[in-house]
Amino acid sequence: MNKCIKKIFVIVFCFILGFFMLVTLSNNEIVSEVERRKLTTFPKFSLSSIVSKKYYDNLTSAFSDQLAFRKYLVKGYFLFNFQRYFGDAVIGHDKQLYSPSQSVPSSTYYKKLKNVINLVNEESEKIDAKFIFLSIPRKDAYMINELPKNYNSSLDIYNKQVKVVKENLSNDIIFIDALDVFKSNNIYNCYYSNDHHITPRCAYLLYNEINKYTGTFSYNLDDEFEVKKTIVNGGYSRQLGQTIKSSPEDLYLVPKKSINYIRYENDKLSKKKVFGKGTSYEDAYMEGDMAYTVIDTDNVFGKSIMFVGSSYTNILEALSVPSYRKIVSVDYRHNKTGKSINDYVMENNIDYVVFVPGQSTNAYSLKQIELHLGQ
Amino acid sequence: MVFSSSIFVFLFLPLVLLFYFLVPKKFKNYVLLIFSIIFYIFGGPKYLVLLLCVVLIDYIGAILIEKTNKRKLFLFITIFLNIGILVYFKYTGFFLNNINSLFNLDINVPKIVLPIGISFYTFQAMSYVIDVYRKKVSLQKNFFTLLLYVSLFPQLVAGPIVRYETIEKELKSRSTSFDDVCYGIERFVLGLAKKIIIANQMGRLADTIFASNNLTSPIAFLGGLAYMFQIYFDFSAYSDMAIGMGRIFGFRFLENFNFPYVSKSITEFWRRWHISLSTWFRDYVYIPLGGNRKGVKRQIINMFIVWTLTGFWHGAEWNFILWGVYYFLFLVLEKYVLKKYLDKMPNVASHIYTLIIVYIGWIIFRCDNLNDLILYLKSLFSFNITSISLNELSVYIESYWLYFILAFLFQTPLYYKIIDKIDKMKNSKLKSCLNVIHYLGLIFIFIVTIMYLAYSSYNPFIYFRF
C-alpha cells in the first residue's frame, strides 16, 4: 500500500514536470493582455548564440513568460495570499485600487539609477533652459491607509530612490518631490480611487511649486476654474469593466473666464481641447497623450515652459495655460521624430523644462527615464 | 540557472531525468556531465573555460603528487593556483579598493565579474588534491570523472561542498532505488517550497526594512528576524534541493544544515550551520595549523585565522570579515569562559542566548558597510517604540504572519519527526492513511510553489496609454 502511494506520488510529480514542459514549449504568446506588456518569446537558436550569455538569459526569461497556465497560476497566487485579483489591479480598503506591489530593486538597480541620472545631467547641460526634475511617487507610496492585504507600500523604496537621485542630480537642476509637496499641504486623497493619476487639486500644488522656481504668478484654482466632480472611469476600473464603482471625485476643469490659446499638434493647427469634459482622465486634459503639442497663449509677458513626460504632465499643461506664454509638451512614448529635448527647446525658445519621468511597475523605471530623455 | 527558476524545474530537470534514466548505466555519468555543463553555461559561457581550467589544474596536480617525489611542491603549486584564481576573481576589487583608500592612491580597479559557484568548486577541487596528497582518496585518472565531480550540477553553484571521498565510490558505480527517487523528490519539493514560498517572502520583507532610513526598534527587530529566516531558508533550501537531486541520481551528499536555530550554544550552532564549509575549514585549515594540539595561545590564533577566513569566504567586504571575527570571539568565549555556565543554564535560556548572538550576527552579515550597521543597531537598541511603529509592525505582521508561522515551524525538526513517527507506526491502515495525506500534502505544496514561481514573472506594465 505504502509503496503504491509513493509510486503515485512519483508518477504525479513526473507528470507535472513533463506536462508543464511540453505545454510551455508549445506556448508562443506575444502579448500579455492582463499585464499590458510584451512577453519574451523563445529566442531563435543558432550556432553563434551558444556562446552568447544573452541567448541563455532570453531563454530563461522566455520560459518564465511562456510558462504553462501562467495566468491561472498567478490567479492562484493571489487567492492564496487573500488578495482579490483583477488583472493588473489589486483592490485595497475603501474600494481603492492599486497596481501590484512594487518589488524591491536589487543593489545593482541603484548603480544603474546613478548612471541614468548622469544621463539626465548630461541632457540638462546641453539645453539653454532651466531644468526641473519633478518626481511623482506611486499611489501606494502616498495613499497608504487603504493598501490591500499582504501589500507593501513602496514608500521606503521611493525614498531610497529619491535619495540616490538627489545625491547624483546636478546642482543646476531643480528637484521637486511631489511627495513632500502633498505632505506639506496636508492633502491626502491625491490619487483617483481607481487610477494611478493625481487629482487636479494635488496637481495644482505641483503647478504652484513649479511656479516658485519659474517666478510665475499662481492663480487661485477655484477663482480660475470650476473643478467638476464625476465618477472617474480610471485605468484600473476600465480593465475591470467598472466593477469597482467609486464616489464622484474631482476630475475636469471648467474655466470661469475665457482663456485664449492656439494649439498645434505635431506642428499642425489643432482644435483639440485643453480642458475636456468627460469621465476619464484622458478626456479631461489635453484629450489624452500627444507626441508633441505647442500651446500659444495671449499672455505675451509670460514665460515659456516645456513638459517632457507622460500622461502625468497632461494636467500640468492644462493648469499652466492661464499663466504661461507658451506651453510645450513632448511625450517620447509617442514622439518618434528623433528630435532631442534640446531641439524642441531651441525651436520654441523655452525658458523652463519640467522633466517628469513616467512610472512603470517602478516609480523610477530606468527605461522610462531613458525613454523620456528621448533616448 | 538557479533551481528556483521555471526553466530549471520545467525544462532542465525533466530532460536530465529523462535522459539519465533512459541511457544504459555506463553512459549515466556522461549524461550528468553534459547536463552539468549546460547548467553552468547558463551563468555565462565564458566561465566554463575557467571551470575547466580549475579542474585541469587539479587533475594534473593530483597526478604529479601521486607519481613524483616532489609531492609537497606540487601540492603547494596546485593549491596556490586554486587560491590564486579564487583571489583574483573574488577579491581583487576588495584589495585594490582598500589599498587605494589606505594609501590615498588611484590604482585602477578592474571590473571583474565573479564566476558563478567559484567559491564552492575551488574548495571542492582543493579538497580532492589535498586528499590525494594525504592518500585518503585514490587518484582519479579519468579527467571527465573528475570534471563531473567538480561540476555536478546539484551542488555546483551553492554547495554543499561535497568532498571527493564522499562520492568517490558513487562516481564509479551507483544505483538508485525507488525509495531513493521518492526521497529525492520529497527533498527537492520541500527545498523548492522553502526557497520560493518562505525565503523569498522573508527576503522581500527584509529588503524593504533594511532599505528604510528611519527605523524604529520594532520594525528593525522584525527586519532582522525576517533576514534571519531568509538566509536560513534560502541556503538550506538550496542544500535540500541539491541533496534531493543527488539522491535521485544515486549520490548521497552529506547534510549541510541540521536545524541550526535549535542550537543551545554558538559552538553547537556552527556544528549545525553550513556543515560542509565548517568541516572543510576544520580539516584543511584548522587541523593542519595545529588545531588544539599546540597550546591555548596557538589554538586561539588558529581559531582566529579560521574564522577570519570563514567570514572572508562569504564575500569580499569588511562586514563579512567582521562577522567571522564576531563568531571567533564568541567561540573562544564559550570554549574558555561560558561553557560551564551554558551547561548549567536551563535549555530555554541557552537557546535564547544563542539566538540573540546569531540574530546580531546576521545583521552584521546583512549590512554592507559600518555606517549602515551602526545605524541599524542603534535603531534596534534605541527601544524607540511609538504607536506609529506598532501600527506599522501590525501592518507587516498582517501581511507576513503566514510566512512567519511557516518559518517557525520549518526551522524545527517537527516535520521530519512527524514523518519518522508515521514510518514507525504499526497500525498499517492508519499509516497508509497518514502517508496518503503526507504525499497529497507534498503535491499541494508543489502546486502552490509553482503558483509563486509563476507570480515571480508577473510584471504588469501600468505605463501603457495612461
Interface residues (C-beta under 8 A of the other chain):
Chain A: M1 N2 K3 I5 K6 K7 I8 F9 V10 V12 F13 C14 I16 L17 G18 F20 M21 T24 L25 V34 E35 R36 R37 I50 V51 S52 K53 Y56 L59 T60 F63 S64 D65 L67 A68 F69 R70 L73 V74 G76 Y77 F80 G87 D88 S99 P100 S103 V104 S107 L147 K149 N150 Y151 N152 D156 I157 N159 K160 K163 D195 H196 H197 G235 Y281 E282 G288 D289 S310 S311 G358 Q359 S360 T361 S365 Q368
Chain B: M1 S5 S6 I7 V9 F10 L11 L13 P14 L15 L17 I41 F42 G44 P45 K46 F178 D179 V181 C182 I185 V189 R204 L205 D207 T208 I209 A211 S212 N213 D368 V395 E398 S399 Y400 S428 K431 S432 N435 V436 Y439 L442 I443 F446 I447 V448 I450 M451 Y452 L453 A454 Y455 S456 S457 Y458 N459 P460 F461 I462 Y463 F464 R465 F466
